[in-house]
Amino acid sequence: MSIIKNKEDLMSNASSPKDKKARRIALDAIEEAFKEADPKRIVLSKVKLEGQTLKINSDHFDLSEYKRIFVLGGGKASGTMAEALEEILKDRINDGIIIVPKGIAKNYHLDRIRLHESNHPIPDESSVSGARKILELAGEAGKGDLVICLISGGGSSLMALPKEKISLEDKQRVTDLLLKSGATINEINAVRKHISSFKGGQLARAVYPATLVGLLLSDVLGDSLDVIASGPTVPDSSTFNDAVSILRRYDLWDKIPESIRQVLSNGVKGEIAETPKKDDPIFKKVKNIVIGNNRLACTAAMEKIKRSGLNVLFLTSFMEGEARHIGTFFGAMGRELMMTDKPVAPPVGIIAGGETTVTVTGNGIGGRNQEIALGAALKIIGAEGVAIASASTDGIDGPTDAAGAIVDGKTILRARNLGLDPAEALRNNDSYSFFSGLNDLIMTGPTGTNVNDITVLIKV
């Protein structure tokens, strides 16, 4: 069964056999990346129970040493991770609660672990109540218990508990401003941690003195543990000073609510305790393990392209920057491949993963992957046998129902024939409307995973 629901339509939009072949290989590679990032497959491959020994990669835990096992956590992939963990541990799990995005709890079948739905990407009251439920259960765990935390991208908004004197509306306001500012996910999470009573190692503090094992599916560049879902089980490397500097850097300090300015200012003065740091004794009983990441997905895409008979070049899993500029870069590589055998002789597939940003200045609708595709399309006008596809592995690109978009050398020509203006779409951050008019949006629906984005350039 195809993960990309409109795959046949996307290939039929090609104007030539070469373009169709390039589109097919690009979409196949994207699908293979999504399959490799499936949380259930990852957990079942990384976590094994042999007798009384729970093996997670190279770490071993003797379950006979623990009185009870609790499962906590949240994120876009946490529901599927919980299903896999129940399959492994079965009735050894005493209790658990996992926070998943609204509308998808019905997709999971769990016996021992409870599900709570909350909002993403802007937290709401359900996010607050979910975080409180997790902290309550964490507080029940004692010295002889084992707590397994399942954490994935999206957890920052799904598990939100503002500090005292900060209202949920104020936190929503600063989150919205940061998302539109062009700030990186690392910067956004540094602010979130310092206006929260849950993030930045504070869940680990609540679990102590129980033993805590964090299973993390990474959606951040370089797999920085304290950034994934804002690091609720991890020592926090950022400070109140960092949070203030980030808000000033993006000219947001005077736009954020007064309550947040006050809390952060008090934190800088030392009047509010910092988030737990690496020398805190609570972390002697904590083990955090990354079980999946963007590089895993990119490698799967690379192998799929190889099997299609193409040369392949994996650029990076650290891709970041303004989305449209990354698109321009990919388009420039497409042009180069039309004229030379650089950087790799065609037929070739070039892959990069990571997470770009969009600085929103217009009032349209779109996502970072759609802006990558649109920026690329403007550079490959008239190219033959070139296709560029970019998609978010969670199936949701920005505030849209699309995972991303695909373009080829005829995309802009088709658009102009339909009266669509690509330059205006970029100016107004309206890439979704542009690609909707072309029927070139990549549609998957929520995938149940989240390991950032992947961009694929194919030249046949």
N, C-alpha and C positions, 0 to 999 in steps of 0.2 A: 504493500500500500504506500502510495506516494505521500511524503510529508508535506510537500508543496501542493496545495489543493488545486491550483490552477496551472499546473506545469504544462499541460498540453496547449493551453491557450497562449502561454508565454512563448512557447516554441513556434506556434503558428503565426506569431506576429513578425517572424523573420521574413525578410524580403528576398532572400536567396538561400540556396542549399548550404553555402558556407556559413552564413549568419545563423542558420538554424542549427547547424552542427556546433558552432561556438556556444550558442545559447544552451543547448542540451548539455554539453560538457560542464559549463559553468553551474547550471542548476543541479546536475548530478553531484558535483563537488560540494555544493552548499548542503544538499540533503545528507550526504555522507558525514559531513561535519556535525549536523544536527543529531544523527543517529549515534555517533561516537560520544556525544555529550549527554546522552540519555542518562539521567541520574540513577535509575534502577539498574541499568547495565553496569554503571560505574561502581555502585555500592556492592553489588553481587560479585564483581570481579576483585574488589579491593578488601572486602570484609569477609572473613571466613570463621566459622565456629567448628573447632575440632575438639570434641570432648568438652572439657571445662574451659578450654583456652579460646579466647576471642582474639583472632589475628587480624590486624589492620596494617597492611603493608608489612613493614619490619617490626612493628610494635605488637607485643603480646600482653594480654590481660587475663589473669586467672579468675574466672567468674566465681569460683568457690570462696574467694576472699571477700565477696560482697554480699550484704544482706538483701538489698533490693536494687533494682535497675529502673531508672527513670529516663524518659526520652523527652527532650525539650528542643525548641528551636523554631525557625521560620525562614521564609524566603520563597521565591518563585519555584524552586525545585524541591522544597522540603517535603511536600506531600508524597512525591514519588520516592524520595529517599526514605521516608518513614515506612512506606509499603515494603521496600526491600529489606529494611532492618527488621520489621516484624516477621518477614519470611525467614530470616536467619535466626532470630532469637525467640520467636513465638511467645509462649506464655512465661518466659523468663522476664519479660517486661512487666513491671508492676503497675506503672501508670505513665502517662505522657500527654503532652499537649504541643501541637504544632500549629503555627500561624501561616495560612496560605492566602493568596489573593481572592478577593470576592468572586463568587460565581463558579469556583472550580472544586469545592470540597466534594461535590457529588461525584467527581471523577475518581475518587480514591476509595479503597475498601480496606478499612482498618478495624481491628478488634480491640487492641490494647491501648492505642494512642488516639486521643481526642483531637479533633480539628476545630480550629477557629478561623473564621474569615475576616480579613480586614482590607483596607484600601491601599492602592498603589497607583501613581508614585507620590501622591499627596496624602499624608496620614489623616485619619479621621477618628471619631470616638471609638470605633471598633479596634483601631490600632492600639489605642490606649488601654482598653479593657483586655485585649489580648496580651499585651506586655505585662499587665498586672497579674493575669492568670498564670503566666509563666513564672513570675517572681514568687507568687504564692506557692506553687508546686516546688520551685527551687528551694524555698525555705523549709519544706518538709524533709528534704534530703539530709541525712546525717553522716557522721564520720565513717560509718561502715558501708555506705551506699555508693553506687556508681551512677553518674549522670552522663548520658550521651547527648550531646547537643548537635543537631543537624542544622547547619547554617548555609544559606546560599544568597546570591544577589537578590535584592528586593527587600531583604530583611530590615533595612533601615526604616522604611516607611511602614512596613507591616507590623513592626514591633516598636511603637513610639510611646515614650512616657516622658513628657516634658518635666523639667525641674520645677520645683515649687515656684510660684509667682509668674510662671510662663504659661499662658493659656494655649490650648490646642490651636486656636485661630492664629495666634502669634507665631507658633512653630510652622503652621501651614504657610503663612505669609513669607517667612524667611526661606523655607524650602523652595517655594515657587520662584522667588527672586533669584536664588542660587542656580536653579535649573535653567533659567533663561539667561543667565549672565555670561555663559561660556566657561564657568568654573569647571575644573576636572572633578571626577567622582572622589578622588582623594581629598580635594579641598572641601567639597560639599560635606563629606563625612566628618572632617575635622571640626567643622562648625556644629554639625548634628550631635556629635559626642558630647560637646560641652554645654549643650542646652538640654541634655537628656539625663534621666536617672537610670537608664538601662544599658546604654551603649558604652563603648570604650572600656571593656573589662568589668563593667558593673554587674553583669549577670554572673560572671565568675565569682565575684565577691558574695553574691547572694547564695550561690551553690556551696561555697566553703562552709564546713570542712569536708564535705563529700569529695570523692574523686571525680574529676570532670574530663571527659574525652570529647573534643570538638571534631566533627567531620565536616570539612569545609569544601564546598564547590565554589571555586573562585571566579568572580566576574570583574576582577580588578587587574590592572597592569602590574606584572611582576609578582602577583599573588601575595601582596602585602597583607599579612594576616589581620592587622589592626584596621584595615580598610574594608574588608569583606563584610557586608551588612553592618558597617561601622564597628566591627570588632567587639561584640558583647562578651566574648570569652577570652580576650587577648589583651595583654598589656598595651596601653595606649602611648604611642610615641609623640602624639601632638599635645599641645598645651592651650590654655586660654589665650595666651599671647598669639599663638598661631591662628586661632579662630578670628580674633580681632583683625589681625593683619590681612587675612583672606577677604574679609568683608570690606576692608578699606581698599584693597587692591582692585576690587571690582566695583568700587564706588557705591557700595550698598550700606555702609555704616549709618548714614543719615536717613536711609529709607526703611530700615528694619524697625520693628516695634520697640518702644522704649523699654519694655520688660526684658527683652533680650539684651539690649545694650547694657542695662543695669546688671544683669546676672554675669555677663561676660566681663564687664568692668570690675565687678566685685571679685571675680575669679582671678583676674590679673593682679589685683591687690592682695591676694591670698586670703580673702575673707570667705571663700567657698573652696572646699577641698577639691584638689585635682582628681582626675580619673586615675585609676590604679596604674602604676608603672611597673617595669619588669622586675624591680627589686622587691616588690610586695610579696610577702610570704604566701599569699593565697595561690600564687602561680606554681608553687612547688607541687601542688596536687592537680595541675592542669596539663593536658597534652592536646595540642591542636594539630590536626593532620589535614593537609590539602589532598583530596582524593581525585579532583578533576579540575581542568582549567582550559583556557583558550588554546594553548599550544597543542593539547590533545586533539581538539576539534580541527585545528589547522593541519595537523599531521594526517588525520584521516582524509581530509579533502585532497591533500597532496598525493596520497597513495591512490586515491580514486582517479585523479588526473593521469598519473603514471600508467594505470591500467587501461586508460583510453588511448595510450600510445603517444602521449605528448611528453616533451621535456617539461621540467617543473622547477620553479624557483620559489622558495619560502622566504619572504622578506623579513617578517618580524611578527611577534605576538604583542608588541609594545606600541602599536599604531595609536597615535593620538594627535590632537590638533583640530583646527576648524574643519568641519566635514567637507565643505565645498572645495577647500584647498587640497584636501586629501584626494578628492575626486579629480581635480585638475591634474594632480600628479599621476594618478592611474591613467587618465586620458592621455597624458603626455607619453607615458610608456607605450600605450597602444599605438600612438602615431609613430614612435620610434621603431616599433616592431613591423610597421607597414613598410619601412624604408631600409632597415638594416637587420642584422641578426643579433642585436644587442637589446637588453642585457643577456638574453638567452636566445639561441636560434629557434625560430618557430618550426613546427607547431609547438606551442608552449602554454603553460598555465602558470600564472604568478599569483601568489597568495599572501595576504597579510591579515592579521587579527589584532584586536584591541578595542578601544572605545573612543570615538571622536566626540566633539562637542559642537553644538550649534548656538551661536549668539543670536538670539531672537530679536529682530528689529522690525519685522512685519507683523501682519495679523492673519496670515494664512495658516495652513495646517500641514505638518510634515514631520519627518524624523531624520536623524543623522544619516542613516543608511540611504534614504531617499535623496538627501542632499549630496552625498558622495556620488551616487549614480548620475544625478543631474549635472553636477560639476564635470564628471567624466564625459558625459554625452556631448558636451559642448566642445570637447577637444578631439573627438574621433568622427566628426561629421564626414560622411562619405566613405569611411573605412569599410573594407570588405573582410569578412571572416573574423571580426573582433567583437567580443561581448564582454561586458563588465557587470557583475552582479554583486550586490552588497546586502547583507541581511543581519538582523539581530537574532541570536540563537534562542531568545525567549519567545520569538514570534511576534513581538510587539515593539515596533520602531517608533519611539516617541509617543505622543498621545494619539496614536492611530491604530487601526486594526490590521495593518500590514506589517510584515517582517522586514521589508525593504523593497528594492526594485532592481530591474535588469535593463540594460541599454545595449545598443549596438550602433554601428555606423550610420544607420538609417533612422535612428530615433528622432533626431532633431528635424530631419526632413519630413517625417510622418507628422510630427507635432505641428510644424508650420502649415502643412496642408490642412490640418484640422483647426487652424486658427489659434493654436496654443503658443504662448510666448515663454520660452525657457528662461530668458533673462529676467522677465518680470516675476516668474515663479520663484527664482532664487532671491530676488530682491525682497519679495513679500513672504519669504519662508513658506511657500505654498507648493512644495514638491509633491505632496499627496494628491492634490487636485490635478496637477500636471500629469502624473503617472496614471491616475485613475482615468483620465481622458484618453490615454493611450492603451489602457488595459495591460499595463506593464508592472503593476504592483505584485510583489511576491507575497502570496497569502498562505499562511500556515495555521493561523489561530494560535492560542497559547500552547507552547510546546512542553511545558513542565520542566524546562531546564533554563540555565542562564550562565553562559560562559563568555559573555561579551559578544562582539560582532566579528564577522568574517567577510572579506572582500576578495573576489576572484576575478582576474583578468585572463581571458582566453584569446589566443590568436591561432587560428588553424590555417 
